[in-house]
Amino acid sequence: MIVFDFGDGRGDTPVHLHANGGGTVADSAWVAPDASIGQGARIGERASIEQRASIEQGARIGRGATIGQGARIGERASIGRGATIGQGARIGERASIGRGATIEQDAFIEQDAIIGEGARIGQGASIGERASIGRDASIGEGARIGQGVRIEQGAIIEPGAIIRATNQVLVLSPVGSHNGSLTVMFEQDCAGSILLTRGCFTGTLLEFAAAVEAQHGSGSYGEEYRAIITMVRAMAAARFPGAPAPAVADATGGEVR
């Protein structure tokens, strides 16, 4: 019997070398016969590697993680315990996917990117080289996060959004009656426009202010949100001096709680 210590505090674990690539696989893991496990790769206990998945040399797959059909995990990438990598997703070299994170179908995580614990990367989204996504953040379907961009813990990025290094993202939490997170995105390339997301609401700063008045009026949460609006306006003025006032665009709708 061959044993290996995965360094997770569980001591020696029975393993075998995968026939297709020679990587080390815990006996309790399941690997599809047509999956490839490269030399030096390690598949932890109770992990699942589905059909046609490719685990490149030196990659690490944590205990209980799931790698979907046709997904590719690059050399020396690290997939945390209980993480899920969807069908056709691609994880670049040396990228790190945190414990319990979800990378949905056809998403692309470029090399050296870091995805925090519990974060969700939506279907078809892409995360640029050396970008960092904070714990429990949510990146919407088809969104594009540029090279080196940092998204803070708990941030919510709407589907299809494009975040570049010239954008700035602010996350405030807890706020409102549900103690949730408010994500504010300053778009330098769009003359200092501002987009806010809170719960099911997404819209401009002016739309957000109107929704706050309609939902909370003069109540304590209304006062809290008005203070935030004042702060956001001051930040925009400091970062984008001389920029015109943000244009009012259609919001996706929803209450601000």
N, C-alpha and C positions, 0 to 999 in steps of 0.2 A: 504494500500500500504506500502511495506517495502522499505526503502531507506538506502543507505550506501555511505559514503564518502571514495573513493578510494585513497585520498591523492594526486591526480593529478591536483589540482587546479580547478576542475570542480564542486566542491560542492557535495551535496547529489544527488545520482543517484538511480533511481528505480531498485530494484533487487528482486530476488527470490532465494529460496534454491533449489538446484538441487535434483531431486527425487532419483538419483543414487549416494549417497555419502553424500549429505547434504551441499556441498560447496555453497558459495555465488556467484551468477551469475547475471551480469547486464541484465536487460530486453532486451536491444538492442543487446546482444551477441547471437550467435547461437551455441547450443550444441547438438550434435547427441544424440538420445535417449539411445544408448548403450554405450556412453562415461561415464566415472566415474569421479566425482568431489569430492575429499575427504573433510572431515570436516576441516574448517578453510582455505580452498583454496579460492581464489578470482579470478573471471573471469571478466575482464574489459569490457567497452563498445565496441561494434562492433567486439569483438573477435570472432573467429570461432574455435570450437573444433570438429574435425571430428570423424568419426565412430571408435569405439573401443579405442579411446585415453584414457589415464589414467592420471589424474591430482592428485597427492598425497597430503596428508594433509599439509596445510600451504603454498602451492605453490602459486605464484602470476603470473597471466597472464595479460599483459598490454593491453591497448586499441588498437584495430585493429590487434592484433597478430593472427596468424594462427597456429594451432596445427594439424598436419596431422594424417591420419588414423593410428591407432595402435601405435602412439608415446606415450612415457611415460615421464612424468615430475616428478622428484623426490621431496621428502618432502622439503619444504621451499626453493625450487628453485625459481628463478625470471626470467621471460621472459619479455623483454622490449617491449615498444610500437611499433607496426608494425613489430615485428620480425616474422620470418617464421620457423617453426620446421617441417621438412619433414616426410613423411610416415616412420614409424618404427624407427625413431630416438629415442635415449634415453638420457635424461638429468638427471645427478646425483643429489643427495641431496645437497642443498645449492649452487648449481652452479648458475651463473649469466650470462644471455644472453642479450647483449646490444640492445638498440633501433635500429630497422631496420636490425639487423643481420639475416643471413640465415644459418640454419643448415639443410643440405640436407639429403636425404633419407638414413636411416640406419646408420647415423653417431652416435657416442657415445661420450658424454661429461661427464667425470667423476666428482665425487663430489668435490665441492669447486673450480672448474675451473671457470675462468672468460673469457667471450668472449666479445670483445669490440663492440661499435656501428658500424654498417655497415659491420662488418666482415663476411666472407663467409667460412663455413666449408664444404668441398666437400663430395660427397656421400661416405659412408663407412669409412670416416676418423675417427680417435679417438684422443681425447684430454685428457691427463692424469690428475690425481688428482692434484689440486692446480696449474695447468698450467695457463698461462695468454696469451691471444691472443689480440694483439693491434687493435685499431680502423682501420677499412677498410683493414685489412690484409686478405689474401686469402690462405686457406689451401687446397691443391689439393686432388682430389679423392683418397681415400685409404691411405692417409698419416697418420703417427703415431707421435704424439707429446707427449713426455714423461712427467712423473711426475715432476712438479715444473718448467718446461721449460717456458721461457718468449719469446714470439715472438713480435717484435716491430710493431708499427703502420705502415701500408702500406706494410708490408712484403708479398712476394709471395713465397709460399712453393710448390714445384712441386708435381704432383701426385705420390703417392707411397713412398715419402721421409720418412725417419725415423730420427726424431730429438730427441736426448737424452740430459740429463743434461750435458753430456761430450761434446756436440756440442756447438758451439757459432755462433750466427746469427747476422750479421750487416746489417742494412738497411740505404741506402743513398738516400735522396730525397730533392729537385728535381735534376735530372741529365739528360743530353742528350737533344737532339733537341725537344723531346716531354715533357720535364719536368716531367719525370716519376720517378719510384723508382727502385733502384738496390738492390737486395738481395744477400748477400754474406754469404755462410755457410761454416764454418771451421769444418772439421770432425776429431776430435782428435783420434777417434778409427780407422781411416784409414790413419795413419801416416801423419796427417796434410794435407790431400787433401782439395781442395777448389772447391766449386761449386757456380756458379753465375747465377742469373736469372734477365733478363732485357727485359720486353716486351715479345716477342715470342722467345727470345733466352734463352737457358739453356745450360751450358757447363762448362768446366774447365777454370781456369785462363788463361792458354796458348791459349785455343780456343777463349776465350773472347778477348785477346790481338790481335789475328789474325783478328777477326771480326771487331774490332775497326779500324785497319789499312786499311782493305778493304773498310769499309763503310765511314770513316771520314778522313783518311789520316792525313795531316798536318793541317787540319782545327781546329777551336776553340774547337769544341766538341771532336775532337781527342785528343787535348791537355788536356782537362778536364778528359777524360777517362784514359789517360796515367798517369796522376797524381794519380788517384784513384788506378790504378794497382800497382803503386809504393808503395802507402800506404798499400794496401792489402798484398803485398809481405813482407813489413816490419812487419806488424802485425803477419803474419804467422810465420816469423822467430823468433819473440819474444815469441809467444805462444807455438811453437813446435820446440825448439832448437834441432838440430841434425837430424830432420826428413828429409827423401829423398824428392827430388823435386816431386810435384804432377804429377801423371801419366796422360797422355793425353788419354781421353775417348771420345767416340762418343757423339756429342751434338745433341740436338733435332732440331737444325737448327734455322734459323731466323736472321733477321737483328738486329743490335744494333743501336737504334735510340737515 
